[in-house]
Amino acid sequence: MKTQKTIVIAGLLIFAAFSTSCGTVTGAAVGAGAGAAIGAGTSYGAKKGALVGTGVGAAAGAIYDIMK
């Protein structure tokens, strides 16, 4: 049940990030969603996966914004 809530929240974050079109926020949201899905699928834990994905996605989004 908690995994489903985490994935739904991550999906909403992805939607919000795409509507604001900020690379850092978008990267963080996409990373959180992907990390939660991977974490849930590998029994690593959706929460841990979302946290790691958020950090990696935010960094990638910031780099994209800088290079753009």
DRENDORO-84301 format. One record per atom (N, C-alpha, C): residue number from 0; residue in three letters; atom name; x, y, z. Coordinates in Angstrom, 1 decimal, decimal comma, padded with zeros to 4 digits. Example, Ala and Ser with C-alpha at 12.3 -4.5 7.8 and 13.67 -1.06 7.14 Angstrom:
<atoms>
num|residu|atome|xx|yy|zz
0|ALA|N|013,2|-005,7|007,8
0|ALA|CA|012,3|-004,5|007,8
0|ALA|C|013,2|-003,3|007,8
1|SER|N|012,8|-002,2|007,1
1|SER|CA|013,7|-001,1|007,1
1|SER|C|012,9|000,0|007,9
</atoms>
This chain:
<atoms>
num|residu|atome|xx|yy|zz
0|MET|N|000,8|-001,2|000,0
0|MET|CA|000,0|000,0|000,0
0|MET|C|000,9|001,3|000,0
1|LYS|N|001,9|001,3|000,8
1|LYS|CA|002,8|002,4|000,9
1|LYS|C|003,5|002,6|-000,5
2|THR|N|003,9|001,5|-001,1
2|THR|CA|004,6|001,6|-002,4
2|THR|C|003,7|002,2|-003,4
3|GLN|N|002,4|001,8|-003,4
3|GLN|CA|001,5|002,4|-004,4
3|GLN|C|001,3|003,9|-004,2
4|LYS|N|001,2|004,3|-002,9
4|LYS|CA|001,1|005,8|-002,6
4|LYS|C|002,4|006,5|-003,1
5|THR|N|003,5|005,9|-002,8
5|THR|CA|004,8|006,6|-003,2
5|THR|C|004,8|006,7|-004,7
6|ILE|N|004,4|005,7|-005,5
6|ILE|CA|004,4|005,8|-006,9
6|ILE|C|003,4|006,8|-007,4
7|VAL|N|002,3|006,9|-006,8
7|VAL|CA|001,3|007,9|-007,2
7|VAL|C|001,8|009,3|-006,9
8|ILE|N|002,4|009,5|-005,8
8|ILE|CA|002,9|010,8|-005,5
8|ILE|C|004,0|011,2|-006,5
9|ALA|N|004,9|010,2|-006,8
9|ALA|CA|005,9|010,5|-007,7
9|ALA|C|005,4|010,8|-009,1
10|GLY|N|004,3|010,2|-009,5
10|GLY|CA|003,6|010,5|-010,8
10|GLY|C|003,1|011,9|-010,8
11|LEU|N|002,5|012,3|-009,7
11|LEU|CA|002,0|013,7|-009,6
11|LEU|C|003,1|014,7|-009,6
12|LEU|N|004,2|014,4|-009,0
12|LEU|CA|005,4|015,3|-009,1
12|LEU|C|005,9|015,4|-010,5
13|ILE|N|005,9|014,3|-011,2
13|ILE|CA|006,3|014,4|-012,6
13|ILE|C|005,4|015,3|-013,4
14|PHE|N|004,1|015,1|-013,2
14|PHE|CA|003,1|016,0|-013,9
14|PHE|C|003,3|017,5|-013,6
15|ALA|N|003,5|017,7|-012,3
15|ALA|CA|003,8|019,1|-011,9
15|ALA|C|005,0|019,7|-012,4
16|ALA|N|006,1|018,9|-012,5
16|ALA|CA|007,4|019,3|-013,0
16|ALA|C|007,3|019,6|-014,5
17|PHE|N|006,6|018,8|-015,2
17|PHE|CA|006,5|019,1|-016,7
17|PHE|C|005,7|020,3|-017,0
18|SER|N|004,7|020,6|-016,1
18|SER|CA|003,9|021,8|-016,3
18|SER|C|004,7|023,1|-016,0
19|THR|N|005,7|023,0|-015,1
19|THR|CA|006,5|024,2|-014,8
19|THR|C|007,7|024,3|-015,7
20|SER|N|008,1|023,3|-016,4
20|SER|CA|009,2|023,3|-017,3
20|SER|C|010,5|023,8|-016,8
21|CYS|N|010,8|023,5|-015,6
21|CYS|CA|012,1|023,8|-015,0
21|CYS|C|012,9|022,5|-015,0
22|GLY|N|014,1|022,6|-015,6
22|GLY|CA|014,9|021,4|-015,7
22|GLY|C|015,3|020,7|-014,4
23|THR|N|015,6|021,5|-013,4
23|THR|CA|016,0|020,9|-012,1
23|THR|C|014,8|020,2|-011,5
24|VAL|N|013,7|020,8|-011,5
24|VAL|CA|012,5|020,2|-010,9
24|VAL|C|012,0|019,0|-011,7
25|THR|N|012,0|019,2|-013,0
25|THR|CA|011,6|018,1|-013,9
25|THR|C|012,5|016,9|-013,6
26|GLY|N|013,8|017,1|-013,6
26|GLY|CA|014,8|016,0|-013,4
26|GLY|C|014,6|015,3|-012,0
27|ALA|N|014,3|016,1|-011,0
27|ALA|CA|014,1|015,6|-009,7
27|ALA|C|012,8|014,7|-009,7
28|ALA|N|011,7|015,2|-010,3
28|ALA|CA|010,5|014,5|-010,4
28|ALA|C|010,6|013,2|-011,2
29|VAL|N|011,2|013,3|-012,3
29|VAL|CA|011,4|012,1|-013,1
29|VAL|C|012,3|011,1|-012,4
30|GLY|N|013,4|011,6|-011,8
30|GLY|CA|014,3|010,7|-011,0
30|GLY|C|013,5|010,0|-009,8
31|ALA|N|012,7|010,8|-009,2
31|ALA|CA|011,9|010,2|-008,0
31|ALA|C|011,0|009,1|-008,5
32|GLY|N|010,3|009,4|-009,6
32|GLY|CA|009,4|008,4|-010,1
32|GLY|C|010,1|007,1|-010,6
33|ALA|N|011,2|007,3|-011,3
33|ALA|CA|012,0|006,2|-011,8
33|ALA|C|012,6|005,4|-010,6
34|GLY|N|013,2|006,2|-009,7
34|GLY|CA|013,8|005,5|-008,5
34|GLY|C|012,8|004,7|-007,7
35|ALA|N|011,6|005,3|-007,5
35|ALA|CA|010,6|004,6|-006,8
35|ALA|C|010,2|003,3|-007,5
36|ALA|N|010,0|003,4|-008,8
36|ALA|CA|009,6|002,2|-009,5
36|ALA|C|010,7|001,1|-009,5
37|ILE|N|011,9|001,5|-009,7
37|ILE|CA|013,1|000,6|-009,7
37|ILE|C|013,2|000,0|-008,3
38|GLY|N|013,1|000,9|-007,3
38|GLY|CA|013,3|000,4|-005,9
38|GLY|C|012,2|-000,6|-005,5
39|ALA|N|010,9|-000,3|-006,0
39|ALA|CA|009,8|-001,2|-005,7
39|ALA|C|010,0|-002,6|-006,4
40|GLY|N|010,5|-002,5|-007,6
40|GLY|CA|010,7|-003,7|-008,4
40|GLY|C|011,9|-004,6|-008,0
41|THR|N|012,9|-004,0|-007,3
41|THR|CA|014,0|-004,7|-006,9
41|THR|C|014,1|-005,0|-005,4
42|SER|N|013,0|-004,8|-004,8
42|SER|CA|012,9|-004,9|-003,3
42|SER|C|013,9|-004,1|-002,5
43|TYR|N|014,4|-003,1|-003,1
43|TYR|CA|015,4|-002,2|-002,5
43|TYR|C|014,6|-001,2|-001,6
44|GLY|N|013,4|-001,0|-002,0
44|GLY|CA|012,5|-000,1|-001,2
44|GLY|C|012,2|001,2|-002,1
45|ALA|N|010,9|001,4|-002,2
45|ALA|CA|010,5|002,6|-003,1
45|ALA|C|010,9|003,9|-002,5
46|LYS|N|010,9|004,0|-001,2
46|LYS|CA|011,3|005,3|-000,5
46|LYS|C|012,8|005,5|-000,8
47|LYS|N|013,6|004,5|-000,6
47|LYS|CA|015,1|004,7|-000,8
47|LYS|C|015,3|005,0|-002,3
48|GLY|N|014,7|004,3|-003,2
48|GLY|CA|014,8|004,5|-004,6
48|GLY|C|014,4|005,9|-005,0
49|ALA|N|013,3|006,4|-004,4
49|ALA|CA|012,8|007,7|-004,7
49|ALA|C|013,8|008,8|-004,3
50|LEU|N|014,4|008,6|-003,1
50|LEU|CA|015,3|009,6|-002,6
50|LEU|C|016,6|009,6|-003,4
51|VAL|N|017,1|008,5|-003,8
51|VAL|CA|018,3|008,5|-004,6
51|VAL|C|018,0|009,0|-006,0
52|GLY|N|016,8|008,7|-006,6
52|GLY|CA|016,4|009,1|-007,9
52|GLY|C|016,2|010,6|-007,9
53|THR|N|015,7|011,2|-006,8
53|THR|CA|015,5|012,6|-006,7
53|THR|C|016,8|013,4|-006,8
54|GLY|N|017,8|012,9|-006,1
54|GLY|CA|019,1|013,6|-006,1
54|GLY|C|019,7|013,5|-007,4
55|VAL|N|019,7|012,3|-008,0
55|VAL|CA|020,4|012,2|-009,3
55|VAL|C|019,6|013,0|-010,4
56|GLY|N|018,3|012,9|-010,4
56|GLY|CA|017,5|013,6|-011,3
56|GLY|C|017,7|015,1|-011,2
57|ALA|N|017,7|015,6|-010,0
57|ALA|CA|017,9|017,1|-009,8
57|ALA|C|019,3|017,5|-010,3
58|ALA|N|020,3|016,7|-010,0
58|ALA|CA|021,6|017,1|-010,5
58|ALA|C|021,6|017,1|-012,1
59|ALA|N|021,0|016,1|-012,7
59|ALA|CA|021,0|016,0|-014,1
59|ALA|C|020,2|017,2|-014,7
60|GLY|N|019,1|017,5|-014,1
60|GLY|CA|018,3|018,6|-014,5
60|GLY|C|019,0|020,0|-014,4
61|ALA|N|019,7|020,2|-013,3
61|ALA|CA|020,5|021,4|-013,2
61|ALA|C|021,6|021,5|-014,2
62|ILE|N|022,3|020,4|-014,5
62|ILE|CA|023,3|020,4|-015,5
62|ILE|C|022,7|020,7|-016,9
63|TYR|N|021,5|020,1|-017,1
63|TYR|CA|020,8|020,4|-018,4
63|TYR|C|020,5|021,9|-018,5
64|ASP|N|020,0|022,5|-017,4
64|ASP|CA|019,6|023,9|-017,5
64|ASP|C|020,9|024,8|-017,7
65|ILE|N|022,0|024,4|-017,1
65|ILE|CA|023,2|025,2|-017,3
65|ILE|C|023,7|025,1|-018,7
66|MET|N|023,7|023,9|-019,3
66|MET|CA|024,1|023,7|-020,6
66|MET|C|023,2|024,3|-021,7
67|LYS|N|021,9|024,4|-021,3
67|LYS|CA|020,9|025,0|-022,3
67|LYS|C|021,1|026,4|-022,4
</atoms>
